[in-house]
Amino acid sequence: MRDRLANLVQKAVKEAKLKPPEIIIEIPREKRFGDFATNVAILLAKETSKSPSEVAEAIAQKLPRLDKEKILAKAEVAPPGFINLFINDEY
């Protein structure tokens, strides 16, 4: 599942015209922060003139359209720029 999510996030990063770093997908300590999360926007913000939350929003907006398998129920941005990923119940 982590590999599938990392691939999806990487596609969204590329579509946002950003150079993708290594995508790390983690399990948050608290369930309210999703099933998985990534800090990719925080890493990418250093390369742009945008805040981590702006970068996270640009990536998160692209995820539903790129999610052909419908793995994600939703993707939320949380300060300072995390992307919280909520998995559909079927998975």
C-alpha positions as CSV (number, residue, x, y, z in Angstrom):
1,M,0.0,0.0,0.0
2,R,2.8,2.4,0.8
3,D,4.4,1.9,-2.6
4,R,1.1,2.5,-4.3
5,L,0.6,5.7,-2.3
6,A,4.2,6.9,-2.9
7,N,3.7,6.4,-6.6
8,L,0.5,8.4,-6.6
9,V,2.1,11.2,-4.6
10,Q,5.1,11.2,-6.9
11,K,2.8,11.6,-9.9
12,A,1.1,14.6,-8.3
13,V,4.5,16.2,-7.4
14,K,5.6,15.9,-11.0
15,E,2.3,17.3,-12.3
16,A,2.7,20.2,-9.9
17,K,6.0,20.9,-11.9
18,L,8.2,20.1,-8.9
19,K,11.2,17.8,-8.8
20,P,10.2,14.8,-6.6
21,P,12.4,13.9,-3.7
22,E,12.3,10.4,-2.2
23,I,8.6,9.9,-1.2
24,I,8.2,8.7,2.3
25,I,4.8,7.5,3.4
26,E,4.4,7.1,7.2
27,I,1.6,5.9,9.5
28,P,0.6,8.8,11.7
29,R,0.5,8.3,15.5
30,E,-3.0,9.5,15.7
31,K,-5.8,8.2,13.5
32,R,-7.3,11.6,13.0
33,F,-4.3,12.4,10.9
34,G,-5.2,9.8,8.3
35,D,-4.2,6.2,7.6
36,F,-0.9,7.5,6.1
37,A,0.9,10.8,5.7
38,T,3.8,12.3,3.9
39,N,6.0,15.3,4.5
40,V,7.0,15.7,0.8
41,A,5.6,19.3,0.6
42,I,7.9,20.3,3.5
43,L,10.9,19.0,1.7
44,L,9.9,20.6,-1.6
45,A,9.1,24.0,-0.1
46,K,12.9,24.5,0.3
47,E,13.2,24.5,-3.5
48,T,10.4,26.9,-4.2
49,S,9.4,30.3,-3.0
50,K,6.1,28.9,-1.6
51,S,5.2,27.8,1.9
52,P,5.0,24.1,2.7
53,S,1.2,24.4,3.1
54,E,0.9,26.0,-0.4
55,V,3.0,23.2,-1.9
56,A,1.0,20.6,0.0
57,E,-2.3,22.1,-1.3
58,A,-1.0,22.0,-4.9
59,I,-0.1,18.3,-4.5
60,A,-3.2,17.3,-2.6
61,Q,-5.5,18.8,-5.2
62,K,-4.0,16.6,-7.9
63,L,-4.3,13.3,-6.0
64,P,-8.0,12.6,-6.5
65,R,-7.7,12.9,-10.3
66,L,-4.6,10.8,-10.5
67,D,-6.0,8.1,-8.2
68,K,-7.2,5.8,-10.9
69,E,-7.6,2.8,-8.5
70,K,-9.7,5.0,-6.1
71,I,-7.4,4.1,-3.1
72,L,-7.9,7.5,-1.5
73,A,-11.1,8.5,0.3
74,K,-9.5,12.0,0.8
75,A,-6.2,13.9,1.1
76,E,-6.0,16.7,3.6
77,V,-3.3,19.3,4.2
78,A,-2.2,19.8,7.8
79,P,0.2,22.4,9.2
80,P,3.0,23.0,8.5
81,G,2.7,21.1,5.2
82,F,1.9,17.5,5.8
83,I,-0.5,15.6,3.4
84,N,-2.7,13.3,5.4
85,L,-4.0,10.4,3.3
86,F,-7.3,8.6,4.2
87,I,-7.8,5.2,2.5
88,N,-11.1,4.0,1.1
89,D,-12.7,1.2,3.2
90,E,-12.4,-1.3,0.3
91,Y,-8.6,-1.3,0.7
